[in-house]
Amino acid sequence: SIEVSRARVIMQNSQLKAGEKQEYIHCYLCGKDTYKTIITSHARIASASTSFTSSDEESNNIFKLVKCNNCGLHYINPRPAKQHIGYYYSEGYYAHNPVKKKKQKDRKHFTGKWINKKNNVRELVRIYYYNYPCNTGEDRKSLSSYKKILLWFFYLTYRSRLDIIPFTGEGKLLDIGCGNGRYLSALRKLGWQTYGIEQNPNSSEYARTELHLNVETEDLLNYKYKDKFFDVITMWHSLEHLYEPIPTLKEVKRILKDDGLLVIAVPNVDSFAAKVFKENWYQLEIPIHLIAFSPDSITRMLDSAGFKVKKIYYDRRNSPLSRSLRNLKDGKYRLLSKLSRFKVLIKTFNFILAMFGYCDSIVVHALKKKSDDI
């Protein structure tokens, strides 16, 4: 571990020259400046599982994930200067890509009938468990006890889709860091009044022109929505990218209704994969993930911004774990990478991890604090 004193941090910051590509910072959460180094790694191209080579300046492509000695928050220190962070986003970064149009499948045979049946069940789950409008022509109260039990069984599986938001009656929903707008497009079809904000100009332009969504190309701190305007605000894997997370959350509190819902998804640094795979953990994504949250640290950050955590969900999808295994393909543990092919095994293992809170991602539902919560 490496102890860094306040004097050293101040000295290092004072030595930064104009155009410097990295900067030392204090902890985002508590403001302290002593920490220990957890991981040292080359920068990884976002969502590409490959490292930057030494063809560039070596010192600007090596980063450290550190843990604050005072509050336990994990973050990158030094971090890329804000004007240089765009360099580390690959052209293929998934959130910035155009939405792929799915090919129409032949639904005349058994597979097609099963897909139609599954879609119908999903709609019923949204209706009966998430308060969405009934479009099936079937009265909410018309289901038999047998069907209700069967539907409950499917709900237990379907609720792993943590992007399903309880419906509030054509409410206003803002997605911060909405990328290409795919998520907003899906919610608009379900009856939401959707808004988005995205700093990547190409992605936001695509969302506006191709998907016809109400998306602003801006940082939330620079775009002033009305007070208490939104019923729901979502941040799907965007909080860990922010240079000013607490000021952003305080702004979220201002524009969210008093009874509104904040939904945040972040990678879980306390996960099994994070502890075992370390620098090969797929969700590490150094250095574009400036912060690595645990259930405890995200709760404390939300508390400091005026929110109270309602519930923390554990995302049991198997994709990140599979990709962490594939990251081993070029190292001394390359034989283990072959386990990524066993999808059923990984899905079962991830289900067990979720039960104990050790899966790769967490989804937090939070509410604004009331006067008696403060």
Residue pairs with C-beta under 8 A, 6 or more apart in sequence:
1 36
1 37
2 35
2 36
2 37
2 66
3 34
3 35
3 36
3 69
4 33
4 34
4 35
5 33
5 34
6 33
6 34
9 24
9 26
9 33
12 24
12 78
13 23
13 24
16 23
20 81
21 57
21 60
21 80
21 81
21 84
22 60
22 78
22 79
22 80
22 81
23 78
23 79
23 80
23 81
24 77
24 78
25 75
25 77
25 78
25 79
26 32
26 33
27 33
27 35
27 68
27 70
27 71
27 73
27 75
28 73
28 75
28 245
28 246
28 291
28 301
29 68
29 71
29 73
29 246
29 297
29 300
29 301
29 304
30 68
30 70
30 71
30 73
32 68
32 69
32 70
32 71
34 68
34 69
34 70
35 66
35 67
35 68
35 69
35 77
36 66
36 67
36 69
37 64
37 65
37 66
38 64
38 65
38 66
38 67
38 74
39 64
39 65
39 278
39 279
39 284
39 286
40 62
40 63
40 64
40 65
40 279
41 51
41 62
41 63
41 64
41 65
41 279
41 284
41 286
42 51
42 52
42 61
42 62
42 63
42 286
43 51
43 52
43 61
43 62
43 63
43 88
43 286
43 287
44 50
44 51
44 52
44 284
44 285
44 286
45 51
45 52
45 88
45 90
46 88
46 89
46 90
46 93
46 285
46 288
47 90
47 92
47 93
47 94
47 285
48 90
48 92
49 282
49 323
49 326
49 327
51 61
52 61
52 88
54 61
63 76
63 78
63 79
63 80
63 286
63 287
64 76
64 77
64 78
65 74
65 75
65 76
65 284
65 286
65 292
66 74
66 75
66 76
66 77
67 73
67 74
68 74
68 75
71 297
71 300
72 294
72 296
72 297
73 291
73 293
73 297
73 300
73 301
74 269
74 291
74 292
74 293
74 294
74 297
75 290
75 291
75 292
76 286
76 287
76 289
76 290
76 291
79 243
79 287
79 290
80 87
80 88
80 287
82 243
85 287
85 288
88 287
88 288
89 96
89 200
89 288
94 179
95 177
95 179
95 180
95 203
95 237
96 179
96 180
96 200
96 202
96 203
97 180
98 180
98 206
98 210
99 180
99 181
99 182
99 185
99 210
99 211
105 111
105 112
105 115
106 112
107 113
107 115
107 116
120 136
121 151
121 154
121 158
122 158
123 132
123 135
123 136
124 136
124 138
124 151
125 151
125 154
125 155
125 158
126 132
126 164
126 167
126 190
127 133
127 134
127 136
127 140
128 140
128 143
128 148
128 151
128 155
129 155
129 159
130 164
130 165
130 166
130 167
131 166
131 167
131 168
132 167
132 190
132 191
133 167
133 191
134 140
143 151
158 164
160 315
160 316
160 317
162 265
162 313
162 315
162 363
163 183
163 236
165 173
165 187
165 192
165 232
165 234
165 261
165 263
166 261
167 190
167 191
167 192
168 231
168 232
170 191
170 192
170 193
171 192
171 193
171 230
171 231
171 232
172 192
172 193
172 195
172 229
172 230
172 231
172 232
173 184
173 187
173 192
173 193
173 194
173 195
173 230
173 231
173 232
173 233
173 234
174 195
174 196
174 197
174 225
174 230
174 232
174 233
174 234
174 255
175 183
175 184
175 194
175 195
175 196
175 197
175 233
175 234
175 235
175 236
176 196
176 197
176 220
176 233
176 234
176 235
176 238
176 248
176 252
177 197
177 198
177 199
177 235
177 236
177 237
177 238
177 241
178 184
178 196
178 197
178 198
178 203
178 204
178 207
178 213
178 215
179 198
179 200
179 203
179 207
180 203
180 206
180 207
180 211
181 196
181 198
181 203
181 206
181 207
181 211
181 213
181 215
182 211
183 234
183 236
184 194
184 195
184 196
184 207
184 211
184 213
184 215
185 194
185 211
185 213
187 194
188 194
188 213
192 232
194 213
194 214
195 214
195 215
195 216
195 230
196 204
196 207
196 213
196 214
196 215
196 216
197 215
197 216
197 218
197 219
197 220
197 223
198 204
198 207
198 215
198 216
198 217
199 217
199 218
199 219
200 217
201 217
204 215
204 216
204 217
205 217
207 213
207 215
208 214
208 215
216 223
220 248
220 251
220 252
221 244
221 247
221 248
221 251
225 255
226 255
227 254
227 255
228 254
228 255
228 256
228 257
228 258
228 260
229 255
229 257
230 255
230 256
230 257
230 260
231 257
231 260
231 261
232 260
232 261
232 262
232 263
233 252
233 255
233 256
233 260
233 261
233 262
233 263
234 262
234 263
234 264
235 252
235 262
235 263
235 264
235 265
236 263
236 265
237 265
237 266
237 267
237 361
239 245
239 248
239 249
239 264
239 266
239 291
239 293
239 298
240 266
240 267
240 289
240 290
240 291
240 292
240 293
241 288
241 289
241 290
242 248
242 290
242 291
243 290
245 291
245 301
246 301
246 304
246 305
249 301
249 302
249 305
249 306
249 307
250 305
250 306
252 262
252 305
253 305
253 306
253 307
253 368
256 262
256 368
258 368
258 370
259 367
260 367
260 368
261 310
261 365
261 366
261 367
262 302
262 307
262 364
262 365
262 366
262 367
262 368
263 363
263 364
263 365
263 366
264 298
264 302
264 363
264 364
264 366
265 315
265 361
265 362
265 363
265 364
266 293
266 298
266 361
266 362
266 364
267 274
267 283
267 284
267 289
267 292
267 293
267 320
267 360
267 361
268 274
268 283
268 293
268 294
268 295
268 314
268 357
268 358
268 359
268 360
268 361
268 362
269 292
269 293
269 294
270 294
270 295
270 296
270 357
270 358
271 281
271 283
271 353
271 358
271 359
271 360
271 361
272 353
272 358
272 359
273 281
273 282
273 283
273 320
273 321
273 324
273 360
274 281
274 283
274 284
274 292
274 360
277 324
277 327
277 328
279 286
280 324
280 327
280 328
280 331
281 324
281 327
282 320
282 321
282 323
282 324
282 327
282 360
283 289
283 320
283 324
283 360
283 361
284 292
293 301
293 362
295 312
295 357
295 362
298 309
298 362
298 364
299 309
299 312
299 364
302 308
302 309
302 364
302 366
303 309
306 368
306 369
307 366
307 367
307 368
307 369
308 366
308 367
308 368
308 369
308 373
309 364
309 365
309 366
310 365
310 366
310 367
311 364
311 365
312 357
312 362
312 363
312 364
312 365
313 362
313 363
313 364
313 365
314 353
314 354
314 355
314 357
314 358
314 359
314 361
314 362
314 363
315 354
315 359
315 360
315 361
315 362
315 363
316 347
316 350
316 351
316 353
316 354
316 359
317 350
317 361
318 343
318 346
318 347
318 350
320 360
320 361
321 346
321 349
321 350
321 359
321 360
322 340
322 343
322 346
323 340
324 360
325 336
325 337
325 339
325 340
325 346
326 337
326 340
327 337
328 334
328 336
328 337
329 337
339 345
339 346
340 346
350 359
350 360
353 359
